[in-house]
């Protein structure tokens, strides 16, 4: 690891609903638990783990218990894990 950087691993769980859609085919709504593992590298030598964990949890909590297909972020797309992870990556990085 480069001097002045730190690396962390944060594991969280997201409980949410989604409906599989592809083209004209729509499945039924199902409850899911997504395990999310974040590998975070900071530009500082030390950041308290609790600070990173809180930041990740704040992003995840905004989706907990919700129907992901009905959220504005995903409403115009066929929901997929790839779309969810790209969105979460941007939000967590911010």
HELIX and SHEET records of a PDB file:
HELIX    1   1 UNK A   49  UNK A   61  1                                  13    
HELIX    2   2 UNK A   68  UNK A   70  5                                   3    
HELIX    3   3 UNK A   81  UNK A   93  1                                  13    
SHEET    1   A 2 UNK A   6  UNK A  22  0                                        
SHEET    2   A 2 UNK A  25  UNK A  42 -1                                        
END                                                                             
